Amino acid sequence: MKKIIIFGYTLEVGGAEKVLVDYIKTLNEKYEIDLVLLQKKGEFLKDLPKSIQVTELRKNIFSYILFRFISFFRKRKINKIVNKKDYDVAIGFLEGRSATWVADIKKSIRKLAWIHNDVNKFDIGISEKEIKDSYSKLDKIITVSEVAKESFCEKYGFDKEKVEVLYNLIDEKDIIEKSKEKVPANEVFTFVNVGKMRPQKRQDRLVEIAKKLKEENYKFKIQIIGNGPEEEKIKELIKKYNVDDVVELLGLRTNPYPYIKQANCVVVSSDFEGYSVAIKEALLLKKVIISTNVCGVSELFENGKYGIVTKISTEDLLDKMKNVLDGKIDTKTIEDNLNTFESGNNEIIEKLIKLIEG
């Protein structure tokens, strides 16, 4: 049985973190897997198989400062961890620093790293020199969409042969089962947004849209599921615009699926994404989705077959939401198309194994 060591940051609620756990659960019977996290924390820790050994890098603040800022100490610590077992494969699953850790490994093992975002819009947290130095030492770089691949190769000059596209896996059975949980019924047409409240997710757009829809006497509700650094800003905006009767903050939910299932429409307001797990999960639950034209959406929607794409602007998102409320968009055709949607899990797993095996 081959041994794999995977590097990440935390297992707090997030799309990439959810995918990581699903990959580990899928591969656990075929491979021996160890996980190295910057901090051993997060709601998804409980979902890891019990056999997974988790090592924490940031246990001591002094040693972490040395690790973080002095490359000699970083390389020594990474190699000390890796040398404990005869690993066959090392994976940096979050872009940026975890790829540097994999590149630090002196052993001759297979080295892979993921890019989950469009690097033209997302700072992956290390310098351009480190990006070129680290990712050039890897056997394969994996991006989660074709657009993300194009952006990465063009910006940093990598050969496209070195980069593979692997769409994100979702746990179909788990999502469908969890979506059966009972939650309060909606009394009006309800949009739902699921995502960490980070600046890129732009939930503030939804609050501004709620203000305008309310002023035009539409009957609706917008539910926002998630927490994060923008939460207070969103709360203040809701209060400022007096829309607390039509915008409902549901907070962090480890099970958002029943809310998605019973909503009339899922709405994505982001400035950028890599390949949205929330969208793919909503497609599995046969939900009509309105999304800004972020990286990966055209691939997920198959150019409009499975969802409605807007410009990355508050005005166009508002326009499409109004059109749905007014019945001006043929959502019935989209709903019919959604009955044919397939997540492609078998192909994703097969390709992932090929990447691991080399």
Secondary structure as GFF3:
##gff-version 3
##sequence-region A 1 358
A	DSSP	beta_strand	3	8	.	.	.	ID=ss1
A	DSSP	alpha_helix	15	27	.	.	.	ID=ss2
A	DSSP	beta_strand	32	37	.	.	.	ID=ss3
A	DSSP	three_ten_helix	43	47	.	.	.	ID=ss4
A	DSSP	beta_strand	53	56	.	.	.	ID=ss5
A	DSSP	alpha_helix	61	69	.	.	.	ID=ss6
A	DSSP	alpha_helix	71	82	.	.	.	ID=ss7
A	DSSP	beta_strand	89	92	.	.	.	ID=ss8
A	DSSP	alpha_helix	97	103	.	.	.	ID=ss9
A	DSSP	beta_strand	110	115	.	.	.	ID=ss10
A	DSSP	alpha_helix	128	136	.	.	.	ID=ss11
A	DSSP	beta_strand	140	143	.	.	.	ID=ss12
A	DSSP	alpha_helix	146	156	.	.	.	ID=ss13
A	DSSP	three_ten_helix	160	162	.	.	.	ID=ss14
A	DSSP	beta_strand	163	165	.	.	.	ID=ss15
A	DSSP	alpha_helix	172	178	.	.	.	ID=ss16
A	DSSP	beta_strand	190	194	.	.	.	ID=ss17
A	DSSP	three_ten_helix	199	201	.	.	.	ID=ss18
A	DSSP	alpha_helix	203	215	.	.	.	ID=ss19
A	DSSP	beta_strand	221	225	.	.	.	ID=ss20
A	DSSP	alpha_helix	231	241	.	.	.	ID=ss21
A	DSSP	beta_strand	247	251	.	.	.	ID=ss22
A	DSSP	alpha_helix	257	262	.	.	.	ID=ss23
A	DSSP	beta_strand	265	268	.	.	.	ID=ss24
A	DSSP	alpha_helix	277	284	.	.	.	ID=ss25
A	DSSP	beta_strand	289	292	.	.	.	ID=ss26
A	DSSP	alpha_helix	297	301	.	.	.	ID=ss27
A	DSSP	beta_strand	308	310	.	.	.	ID=ss28
A	DSSP	alpha_helix	314	325	.	.	.	ID=ss29
A	DSSP	alpha_helix	331	338	.	.	.	ID=ss30
A	DSSP	alpha_helix	345	357	.	.	.	ID=ss31
###
